[in-house]
Amino acid sequence: MSTVPEVIVARHSGMKVLALSLVTNEAVLESGPGGDDEKLKGMSEEELEGYLARGMANHEEVLEAGKEAAKTVQALVEGIVGEMNDA
């Protein structure tokens, strides 16, 4: 989350910067219900929480996505650093 401020400071200090971001949460593309949605009327608090939680990423999914992507990101960084060393 702090990538941009850190890059600004590094560039101000004359450093070359490469920033990578890895997004590990799936997008939830369906819009949620409005407060007056008929589906919500009569639901218990537990039912309502379950209904509203559909499609939300959970901590375990985020960790698993990060582990899976780590291999690709590692290879990418190794390739970039190798090219920088060759230059």
Biopython code that builds the backbone (N, CA, C, O; Angstrom):
import numpy as np
from Bio.PDB.StructureBuilder import StructureBuilder

atoms = [
    (1, "MET", "N", (0.814, -1.200, 0.000)),
    (1, "MET", "CA", (0.000, 0.000, 0.000)),
    (1, "MET", "C", (0.858, 1.266, 0.000)),
    (1, "MET", "O", (0.390, 2.338, -0.384)),
    (2, "SER", "N", (2.092, 1.141, 0.423)),
    (2, "SER", "CA", (2.926, 2.344, 0.517)),
    (2, "SER", "C", (3.867, 2.479, -0.664)),
    (2, "SER", "O", (4.814, 3.262, -0.593)),
    (3, "THR", "N", (3.650, 1.761, -1.729)),
    (3, "THR", "CA", (4.585, 1.765, -2.855)),
    (3, "THR", "C", (4.814, 3.158, -3.420)),
    (3, "THR", "O", (5.959, 3.556, -3.631)),
    (4, "VAL", "N", (3.753, 3.897, -3.665)),
    (4, "VAL", "CA", (3.903, 5.210, -4.307)),
    (4, "VAL", "C", (4.712, 6.184, -3.450)),
    (4, "VAL", "O", (5.655, 6.783, -3.968)),
    (5, "PRO", "N", (4.396, 6.373, -2.169)),
    (5, "PRO", "CA", (5.223, 7.281, -1.370)),
    (5, "PRO", "C", (6.687, 6.849, -1.311)),
    (5, "PRO", "O", (7.584, 7.691, -1.350)),
    (6, "GLU", "N", (6.933, 5.542, -1.216)),
    (6, "GLU", "CA", (8.311, 5.056, -1.159)),
    (6, "GLU", "C", (9.040, 5.321, -2.469)),
    (6, "GLU", "O", (10.219, 5.673, -2.457)),
    (7, "VAL", "N", (8.365, 5.161, -3.581)),
    (7, "VAL", "CA", (8.975, 5.431, -4.885)),
    (7, "VAL", "C", (9.274, 6.923, -5.025)),
    (7, "VAL", "O", (10.326, 7.292, -5.547)),
    (8, "ILE", "N", (8.381, 7.770, -4.576)),
    (8, "ILE", "CA", (8.611, 9.222, -4.652)),
    (8, "ILE", "C", (9.867, 9.602, -3.872)),
    (8, "ILE", "O", (10.698, 10.365, -4.365)),
    (9, "VAL", "N", (10.007, 9.074, -2.662)),
    (9, "VAL", "CA", (11.183, 9.377, -1.838)),
    (9, "VAL", "C", (12.446, 8.833, -2.496)),
    (9, "VAL", "O", (13.469, 9.516, -2.542)),
    (10, "ALA", "N", (12.376, 7.604, -3.007)),
    (10, "ALA", "CA", (13.549, 7.000, -3.647)),
    (10, "ALA", "C", (13.964, 7.799, -4.877)),
    (10, "ALA", "O", (15.153, 8.056, -5.065)),
    (11, "ARG", "N", (13.017, 8.193, -5.712)),
    (11, "ARG", "CA", (13.352, 8.981, -6.910)),
    (11, "ARG", "C", (13.907, 10.347, -6.520)),
    (11, "ARG", "O", (14.838, 10.844, -7.153)),
    (12, "HIS", "N", (13.339, 10.952, -5.484)),
    (12, "HIS", "CA", (13.844, 12.251, -4.998)),
    (12, "HIS", "C", (15.295, 12.112, -4.529)),
    (12, "HIS", "O", (16.071, 13.065, -4.597)),
    (13, "SER", "N", (15.652, 10.916, -4.052)),
    (13, "SER", "CA", (17.013, 10.646, -3.598)),
    (13, "SER", "C", (17.923, 10.205, -4.736)),
    (13, "SER", "O", (19.092, 9.896, -4.506)),
    (14, "GLY", "N", (17.402, 10.171, -5.961)),
    (14, "GLY", "CA", (18.211, 9.815, -7.117)),
    (14, "GLY", "C", (18.319, 8.320, -7.380)),
    (14, "GLY", "O", (19.138, 7.891, -8.192)),
    (15, "MET", "N", (17.508, 7.531, -6.707)),
    (15, "MET", "CA", (17.566, 6.085, -6.889)),
    (15, "MET", "C", (16.722, 5.657, -8.089)),
    (15, "MET", "O", (15.688, 6.256, -8.382)),
    (16, "LYS", "N", (17.182, 4.609, -8.778)),
    (16, "LYS", "CA", (16.369, 3.973, -9.796)),
    (16, "LYS", "C", (15.423, 3.022, -9.081)),
    (16, "LYS", "O", (15.806, 2.390, -8.097)),
    (17, "VAL", "N", (14.207, 2.916, -9.560)),
    (17, "VAL", "CA", (13.198, 2.151, -8.852)),
    (17, "VAL", "C", (12.454, 1.217, -9.807)),
    (17, "VAL", "O", (12.105, 1.590, -10.927)),
    (18, "LEU", "N", (12.227, 0.020, -9.340)),
    (18, "LEU", "CA", (11.324, -0.919, -9.996)),
    (18, "LEU", "C", (10.336, -1.354, -8.933)),
    (18, "LEU", "O", (10.734, -1.874, -7.891)),
    (19, "ALA", "N", (9.054, -1.147, -9.182)),
    (19, "ALA", "CA", (8.031, -1.544, -8.214)),
    (19, "ALA", "C", (7.140, -2.611, -8.835)),
    (19, "ALA", "O", (6.719, -2.499, -9.986)),
    (20, "LEU", "N", (6.867, -3.628, -8.064)),
    (20, "LEU", "CA", (5.963, -4.690, -8.488)),
    (20, "LEU", "C", (4.826, -4.776, -7.485)),
    (20, "LEU", "O", (5.036, -4.644, -6.280)),
    (21, "SER", "N", (3.641, -4.994, -7.986)),
    (21, "SER", "CA", (2.488, -5.216, -7.108)),
    (21, "SER", "C", (1.864, -6.539, -7.475)),
    (21, "SER", "O", (1.790, -6.903, -8.649)),
    (22, "LEU", "N", (1.423, -7.243, -6.481)),
    (22, "LEU", "CA", (0.772, -8.526, -6.690)),
    (22, "LEU", "C", (-0.610, -8.447, -6.062)),
    (22, "LEU", "O", (-0.746, -8.265, -4.852)),
    (23, "VAL", "N", (-1.624, -8.583, -6.888)),
    (23, "VAL", "CA", (-3.002, -8.539, -6.409)),
    (23, "VAL", "C", (-3.455, -9.972, -6.166)),
    (23, "VAL", "O", (-3.427, -10.802, -7.075)),
    (24, "THR", "N", (-3.868, -10.256, -4.948)),
    (24, "THR", "CA", (-4.218, -11.629, -4.603)),
    (24, "THR", "C", (-5.697, -11.815, -4.280)),
    (24, "THR", "O", (-6.132, -12.935, -4.010)),
    (25, "ASN", "N", (-6.465, -10.751, -4.303)),
    (25, "ASN", "CA", (-7.900, -10.876, -4.045)),
    (25, "ASN", "C", (-8.646, -10.946, -5.369)),
    (25, "ASN", "O", (-8.370, -10.175, -6.288)),
    (26, "GLU", "N", (-9.590, -11.871, -5.461)),
    (26, "GLU", "CA", (-10.428, -11.940, -6.649)),
    (26, "GLU", "C", (-11.418, -10.784, -6.628)),
    (26, "GLU", "O", (-11.882, -10.361, -5.569)),
    (27, "ALA", "N", (-11.731, -10.285, -7.814)),
    (27, "ALA", "CA", (-12.726, -9.233, -7.922)),
    (27, "ALA", "C", (-14.115, -9.831, -7.720)),
    (27, "ALA", "O", (-14.415, -10.911, -8.229)),
    (28, "VAL", "N", (-14.939, -9.135, -6.990)),
    (28, "VAL", "CA", (-16.331, -9.521, -6.838)),
    (28, "VAL", "C", (-17.102, -8.656, -7.818)),
    (28, "VAL", "O", (-17.252, -7.451, -7.614)),
    (29, "LEU", "N", (-17.591, -9.280, -8.888)),
    (29, "LEU", "CA", (-18.177, -8.511, -9.973)),
    (29, "LEU", "C", (-19.675, -8.267, -9.825)),
    (29, "LEU", "O", (-20.213, -7.361, -10.461)),
    (30, "GLU", "N", (-20.350, -9.047, -9.009)),
    (30, "GLU", "CA", (-21.777, -8.799, -8.867)),
    (30, "GLU", "C", (-22.000, -7.745, -7.795)),
    (30, "GLU", "O", (-21.362, -7.763, -6.742)),
    (31, "SER", "N", (-22.906, -6.839, -8.075)),
    (31, "SER", "CA", (-23.161, -5.778, -7.105)),
    (31, "SER", "C", (-23.951, -6.334, -5.933)),
    (31, "SER", "O", (-24.720, -7.285, -6.073)),
    (32, "GLY", "N", (-23.752, -5.736, -4.802)),
    (32, "GLY", "CA", (-24.461, -6.166, -3.603)),
    (32, "GLY", "C", (-25.878, -5.633, -3.586)),
    (32, "GLY", "O", (-26.224, -4.752, -4.374)),
    (33, "PRO", "N", (-26.694, -6.156, -2.700)),
    (33, "PRO", "CA", (-28.084, -5.711, -2.625)),
    (33, "PRO", "C", (-28.195, -4.342, -1.978)),
    (33, "PRO", "O", (-27.348, -3.951, -1.174)),
    (34, "GLY", "N", (-29.235, -3.626, -2.331)),
    (34, "GLY", "CA", (-29.541, -2.360, -1.684)),
    (34, "GLY", "C", (-30.266, -2.617, -0.375)),
    (34, "GLY", "O", (-30.761, -3.720, -0.145)),
    (35, "GLY", "N", (-30.331, -1.635, 0.459)),
    (35, "GLY", "CA", (-30.970, -1.792, 1.759)),
    (35, "GLY", "C", (-32.449, -2.139, 1.672)),
    (35, "GLY", "O", (-33.008, -2.710, 2.608)),
    (36, "ASP", "N", (-33.092, -1.796, 0.547)),
    (36, "ASP", "CA", (-34.517, -2.080, 0.396)),
    (36, "ASP", "C", (-34.785, -3.339, -0.428)),
    (36, "ASP", "O", (-35.922, -3.577, -0.837)),
    (37, "ASP", "N", (-33.756, -4.144, -0.674)),
    (37, "ASP", "CA", (-33.882, -5.362, -1.473)),
    (37, "ASP", "C", (-34.820, -6.343, -0.777)),
    (37, "ASP", "O", (-34.657, -6.632, 0.409)),
    (38, "GLU", "N", (-35.785, -6.847, -1.505)),
    (38, "GLU", "CA", (-36.768, -7.779, -0.953)),
    (38, "GLU", "C", (-36.122, -9.057, -0.412)),
    (38, "GLU", "O", (-36.632, -9.663, 0.531)),
    (39, "LYS", "N", (-34.994, -9.467, -1.016)),
    (39, "LYS", "CA", (-34.308, -10.689, -0.568)),
    (39, "LYS", "C", (-33.845, -10.583, 0.882)),
    (39, "LYS", "O", (-33.734, -11.593, 1.577)),
    (40, "LEU", "N", (-33.577, -9.369, 1.334)),
    (40, "LEU", "CA", (-33.021, -9.174, 2.669)),
    (40, "LEU", "C", (-34.084, -9.180, 3.769)),
    (40, "LEU", "O", (-33.792, -9.456, 4.933)),
    (41, "LYS", "N", (-35.311, -8.873, 3.379)),
    (41, "LYS", "CA", (-36.376, -8.766, 4.382)),
    (41, "LYS", "C", (-36.652, -10.126, 5.004)),
    (41, "LYS", "O", (-36.806, -11.125, 4.302)),
    (42, "GLY", "N", (-36.712, -10.148, 6.298)),
    (42, "GLY", "CA", (-37.039, -11.371, 7.008)),
    (42, "GLY", "C", (-35.852, -12.287, 7.268)),
    (42, "GLY", "O", (-36.011, -13.334, 7.896)),
    (43, "MET", "N", (-34.663, -11.912, 6.796)),
    (43, "MET", "CA", (-33.485, -12.743, 7.056)),
    (43, "MET", "C", (-33.011, -12.522, 8.482)),
    (43, "MET", "O", (-33.055, -11.410, 9.007)),
    (44, "SER", "N", (-32.557, -13.605, 9.096)),
    (44, "SER", "CA", (-31.945, -13.463, 10.419)),
    (44, "SER", "C", (-30.575, -12.801, 10.237)),
    (44, "SER", "O", (-30.069, -12.693, 9.120)),
    (45, "GLU", "N", (-29.994, -12.368, 11.336)),
    (45, "GLU", "CA", (-28.670, -11.737, 11.264)),
    (45, "GLU", "C", (-27.648, -12.700, 10.672)),
    (45, "GLU", "O", (-26.803, -12.299, 9.871)),
    (46, "GLU", "N", (-27.724, -13.968, 11.064)),
    (46, "GLU", "CA", (-26.804, -14.985, 10.554)),
    (46, "GLU", "C", (-26.991, -15.200, 9.051)),
    (46, "GLU", "O", (-26.017, -15.284, 8.303)),
    (47, "GLU", "N", (-28.245, -15.289, 8.616)),
    (47, "GLU", "CA", (-28.534, -15.449, 7.182)),
    (47, "GLU", "C", (-28.044, -14.244, 6.387)),
    (47, "GLU", "O", (-27.484, -14.382, 5.300)),
    (48, "LEU", "N", (-28.263, -13.072, 6.948)),
    (48, "LEU", "CA", (-27.851, -11.838, 6.278)),
    (48, "LEU", "C", (-26.331, -11.780, 6.142)),
    (48, "LEU", "O", (-25.826, -11.417, 5.079)),
    (49, "GLU", "N", (-25.597, -12.129, 7.190)),
    (49, "GLU", "CA", (-24.132, -12.144, 7.125)),
    (49, "GLU", "C", (-23.645, -13.122, 6.068)),
    (49, "GLU", "O", (-22.731, -12.810, 5.305)),
    (50, "GLY", "N", (-24.245, -14.295, 6.019)),
    (50, "GLY", "CA", (-23.880, -15.289, 5.015)),
    (50, "GLY", "C", (-24.169, -14.811, 3.602)),
    (50, "GLY", "O", (-23.366, -15.009, 2.690)),
    (51, "TYR", "N", (-25.323, -14.180, 3.430)),
    (51, "TYR", "CA", (-25.711, -13.680, 2.112)),
    (51, "TYR", "C", (-24.748, -12.588, 1.637)),
    (51, "TYR", "O", (-24.318, -12.589, 0.484)),
    (52, "LEU", "N", (-24.420, -11.673, 2.522)),
    (52, "LEU", "CA", (-23.554, -10.554, 2.152)),
    (52, "LEU", "C", (-22.095, -10.988, 1.971)),
    (52, "LEU", "O", (-21.337, -10.313, 1.275)),
    (53, "ALA", "N", (-21.693, -12.106, 2.589)),
    (53, "ALA", "CA", (-20.312, -12.569, 2.505)),
    (53, "ALA", "C", (-20.030, -13.342, 1.215)),
    (53, "ALA", "O", (-18.872, -13.640, 0.923)),
    (54, "ARG", "N", (-21.058, -13.669, 0.446)),
    (54, "ARG", "CA", (-20.849, -14.438, -0.791)),
    (54, "ARG", "C", (-19.876, -13.694, -1.704)),
    (54, "ARG", "O", (-20.019, -12.495, -1.939)),
    (55, "GLY", "N", (-18.894, -14.419, -2.207)),
    (55, "GLY", "CA", (-17.952, -13.843, -3.152)),
    (55, "GLY", "C", (-16.805, -13.066, -2.526)),
    (55, "GLY", "O", (-15.895, -12.634, -3.234)),
    (56, "MET", "N", (-16.832, -12.883, -1.219)),
    (56, "MET", "CA", (-15.741, -12.152, -0.575)),
    (56, "MET", "C", (-14.522, -13.050, -0.461)),
    (56, "MET", "O", (-14.648, -14.243, -0.184)),
    (57, "ALA", "N", (-13.352, -12.484, -0.673)),
    (57, "ALA", "CA", (-12.114, -13.248, -0.500)),
    (57, "ALA", "C", (-11.905, -13.503, 0.983)),
    (57, "ALA", "O", (-12.253, -12.672, 1.821)),
    (58, "ASN", "N", (-11.337, -14.651, 1.296)),
    (58, "ASN", "CA", (-10.997, -14.893, 2.684)),
    (58, "ASN", "C", (-9.474, -14.965, 2.810)),
    (58, "ASN", "O", (-8.755, -15.055, 1.815)),
    (59, "HIS", "N", (-9.012, -14.925, 4.033)),
    (59, "HIS", "CA", (-7.576, -14.850, 4.298)),
    (59, "HIS", "C", (-6.823, -16.032, 3.680)),
    (59, "HIS", "O", (-5.743, -15.860, 3.115)),
    (60, "GLU", "N", (-7.394, -17.215, 3.791)),
    (60, "GLU", "CA", (-6.730, -18.406, 3.257)),
    (60, "GLU", "C", (-6.576, -18.327, 1.737)),
    (60, "GLU", "O", (-5.536, -18.706, 1.198)),
    (61, "GLU", "N", (-7.612, -17.835, 1.043)),
    (61, "GLU", "CA", (-7.535, -17.690, -0.419)),
    (61, "GLU", "C", (-6.434, -16.713, -0.813)),
    (61, "GLU", "O", (-5.696, -16.947, -1.771)),
    (62, "VAL", "N", (-6.330, -15.622, -0.071)),
    (62, "VAL", "CA", (-5.306, -14.615, -0.364)),
    (62, "VAL", "C", (-3.913, -15.201, -0.159)),
    (62, "VAL", "O", (-3.028, -14.995, -0.990)),
    (63, "LEU", "N", (-3.711, -15.924, 0.931)),
    (63, "LEU", "CA", (-2.406, -16.547, 1.187)),
    (63, "LEU", "C", (-2.059, -17.561, 0.106)),
    (63, "LEU", "O", (-0.920, -17.602, -0.360)),
    (64, "GLU", "N", (-3.022, -18.376, -0.297)),
    (64, "GLU", "CA", (-2.779, -19.386, -1.323)),
    (64, "GLU", "C", (-2.439, -18.728, -2.663)),
    (64, "GLU", "O", (-1.528, -19.182, -3.355)),
    (65, "ALA", "N", (-3.151, -17.676, -3.035)),
    (65, "ALA", "CA", (-2.861, -16.973, -4.280)),
    (65, "ALA", "C", (-1.459, -16.376, -4.245)),
    (65, "ALA", "O", (-0.751, -16.398, -5.252)),
    (66, "GLY", "N", (-1.054, -15.847, -3.103)),
    (66, "GLY", "CA", (0.292, -15.297, -2.958)),
    (66, "GLY", "C", (1.359, -16.363, -3.106)),
    (66, "GLY", "O", (2.380, -16.134, -3.755)),
    (67, "LYS", "N", (1.134, -17.534, -2.507)),
    (67, "LYS", "CA", (2.101, -18.638, -2.617)),
    (67, "LYS", "C", (2.229, -19.100, -4.060)),
    (67, "LYS", "O", (3.334, -19.369, -4.531)),
    (68, "GLU", "N", (1.110, -19.194, -4.761)),
    (68, "GLU", "CA", (1.133, -19.640, -6.154)),
    (68, "GLU", "C", (1.863, -18.631, -7.037)),
    (68, "GLU", "O", (2.638, -19.014, -7.914)),
    (69, "ALA", "N", (1.619, -17.363, -6.808)),
    (69, "ALA", "CA", (2.225, -16.327, -7.635)),
    (69, "ALA", "C", (3.691, -16.095, -7.291)),
    (69, "ALA", "O", (4.433, -15.554, -8.111)),
    (70, "ALA", "N", (4.121, -16.490, -6.098)),
    (70, "ALA", "CA", (5.498, -16.240, -5.658)),
    (70, "ALA", "C", (6.522, -16.846, -6.610)),
    (70, "ALA", "O", (7.573, -16.253, -6.854)),
    (71, "LYS", "N", (6.219, -18.017, -7.144)),
    (71, "LYS", "CA", (7.158, -18.666, -8.060)),
    (71, "LYS", "C", (7.370, -17.830, -9.319)),
    (71, "LYS", "O", (8.501, -17.639, -9.765)),
    (72, "THR", "N", (6.286, -17.343, -9.878)),
    (72, "THR", "CA", (6.365, -16.526, -11.090)),
    (72, "THR", "C", (7.063, -15.199, -10.812)),
    (72, "THR", "O", (7.906, -14.756, -11.593)),
    (73, "VAL", "N", (6.704, -14.568, -9.694)),
    (73, "VAL", "CA", (7.304, -13.281, -9.342)),
    (73, "VAL", "C", (8.803, -13.461, -9.076)),
    (73, "VAL", "O", (9.606, -12.621, -9.483)),
    (74, "GLN", "N", (9.184, -14.539, -8.405)),
    (74, "GLN", "CA", (10.602, -14.793, -8.139)),
    (74, "GLN", "C", (11.374, -14.925, -9.443)),
    (74, "GLN", "O", (12.448, -14.341, -9.585)),
    (75, "ALA", "N", (10.845, -15.680, -10.389)),
    (75, "ALA", "CA", (11.519, -15.847, -11.680)),
    (75, "ALA", "C", (11.625, -14.514, -12.415)),
    (75, "ALA", "O", (12.643, -14.230, -13.047)),
    (76, "LEU", "N", (10.587, -13.704, -12.334)),
    (76, "LEU", "CA", (10.593, -12.387, -12.975)),
    (76, "LEU", "C", (11.683, -11.496, -12.381)),
    (76, "LEU", "O", (12.456, -10.876, -13.111)),
    (77, "VAL", "N", (11.737, -11.440, -11.046)),
    (77, "VAL", "CA", (12.745, -10.606, -10.380)),
    (77, "VAL", "C", (14.146, -11.117, -10.680)),
    (77, "VAL", "O", (15.043, -10.316, -10.945)),
    (78, "GLU", "N", (14.356, -12.426, -10.647)),
    (78, "GLU", "CA", (15.678, -12.977, -10.956)),
    (78, "GLU", "C", (16.093, -12.601, -12.379)),
    (78, "GLU", "O", (17.253, -12.264, -12.619)),
    (79, "GLY", "N", (15.162, -12.658, -13.312)),
    (79, "GLY", "CA", (15.467, -12.286, -14.687)),
    (79, "GLY", "C", (15.819, -10.810, -14.825)),
    (79, "GLY", "O", (16.760, -10.459, -15.536)),
    (80, "ILE", "N", (15.076, -9.954, -14.155)),
    (80, "ILE", "CA", (15.329, -8.511, -14.210)),
    (80, "ILE", "C", (16.681, -8.183, -13.592)),
    (80, "ILE", "O", (17.468, -7.433, -14.169)),
    (81, "VAL", "N", (16.949, -8.747, -12.421)),
    (81, "VAL", "CA", (18.227, -8.482, -11.740)),
    (81, "VAL", "C", (19.380, -9.029, -12.573)),
    (81, "VAL", "O", (20.429, -8.392, -12.672)),
    (82, "GLY", "N", (19.195, -10.200, -13.170)),
    (82, "GLY", "CA", (20.232, -10.757, -14.032)),
    (82, "GLY", "C", (20.540, -9.855, -15.215)),
    (82, "GLY", "O", (21.701, -9.678, -15.583)),
    (83, "GLU", "N", (19.495, -9.283, -15.812)),
    (83, "GLU", "CA", (19.693, -8.357, -16.939)),
    (83, "GLU", "C", (20.406, -7.091, -16.475)),
    (83, "GLU", "O", (21.244, -6.546, -17.194)),
    (84, "MET", "N", (20.072, -6.628, -15.278)),
    (84, "MET", "CA", (20.716, -5.408, -14.749)),
    (84, "MET", "C", (22.199, -5.675, -14.505)),
    (84, "MET", "O", (23.034, -4.809, -14.768)),
    (85, "ASN", "N", (22.528, -6.844, -14.012)),
    (85, "ASN", "CA", (23.922, -7.192, -13.737)),
    (85, "ASN", "C", (24.722, -7.343, -15.019)),
    (85, "ASN", "O", (25.919, -7.058, -15.047)),
    (86, "ASP", "N", (24.049, -7.797, -16.099)),
    (86, "ASP", "CA", (24.720, -7.964, -17.394)),
    (86, "ASP", "C", (24.958, -6.639, -18.102)),
    (86, "ASP", "O", (25.813, -6.540, -18.982)),
    (87, "ALA", "N", (24.192, -5.614, -17.711)),
    (87, "ALA", "CA", (24.300, -4.323, -18.419)),
    (87, "ALA", "C", (25.512, -3.523, -17.990)),
    (87, "ALA", "O", (25.735, -2.422, -18.495)),
]
sb = StructureBuilder()
sb.init_structure("model")
sb.init_model(0)
sb.init_chain("A")
sb.init_seg("    ")
for serial, (resi, resn, name, xyz) in enumerate(atoms, 1):
    if name == "N":
        sb.init_residue(resn, " ", resi, " ")
    sb.init_atom(name, np.array(xyz, "f"), 0.0, 1.0, " ", f" {name:<3s}", serial, name[0])
structure = sb.get_structure()
